[in-house]
Amino acid sequence: MRNHFFLLSLITLVMVLSGCLTQVSPNPGPTPPLGGQKFSVSGVVKDANTNLAFWNGTATLNGQSVPIRDGGFQFSNQAPGTYTLTIERPFYKPYQTKVVITTTNITLTAQLHTVFSSNELDLLARLVYAEAKGENYEGQVAVASSVLNRVLHPDFPNTLSGVINQVVVSGGKRYYQYEPVLNGTIHTPPSQAAKDAVSDALVGWDPSLGATGFFAPKKVGPSSWVWSRPATVTIGNHRFFK
């Protein structure tokens, strides 16, 4: 029996030395990141209510800012660590979330809420409907965008209601900025297309090309001051200007 055990041990030793047998080590677990290894953080940004992707905006991570394009953003070459991601766009509440980078690239979806109330958005949709119900969809979005552009412009009130209902007094006369406010058609319920146009303008589609006003050339005489304003684009029956 002792000789048999000795012979078996000798055979095993020979097989190990010759490579016929391999010793298996316990599973070491996940491989830690190599020194200096970097990863990416990317995401999609949408309106929380309509699910429409943002046309533009700004994302900031670890002191670096990148523009939002076509509804998305990406940060490259980020070292492992814990950071705060901030996303901003006019007319939306700032979005913040913690991002923990370990050993993989990160992809996330951010949903932002508008700062406007449902009543304010309804007011804008009613203006779009009253001013542009006979225009194509792009023209309706352009009207909505031009109103939003006024909210951001220092020469106009900084609220939707303030812009839409603004009355300017000049030479003892009162001038309404938008005719539907003067004639009362602003109170007509909006169409679904007008509501959709407001939603598209909110996320950044601006067919007006930055305009802050518009008029119908066929209805305005040559002596009107609006003809002196720089035109941005003509869509349907409306000429848009800054």
Secondary structure, 3 states (H helix, E strand, C coil): CHHHHHHHHHHHHHHHHCCCCCCCCCCCCCCCCCCCCCEEEEEEEEECCCCCECCCCEEEECCEEEECECCEEEEEEECCEEEEEEEECCCECCEEEEEEECCCCEEEEEEECECCCHHHHHHHHHHHHHHHCCCCHHHHHHHHHHHHHHHHCCCCCCCHHHHHCCEEEECCEEEECCHHHHHCHHHCCCCHHHHHHHHHHHCCCCCCCCCCEEECHHHCCCCCHHHHCCEEEEECCEEEEC
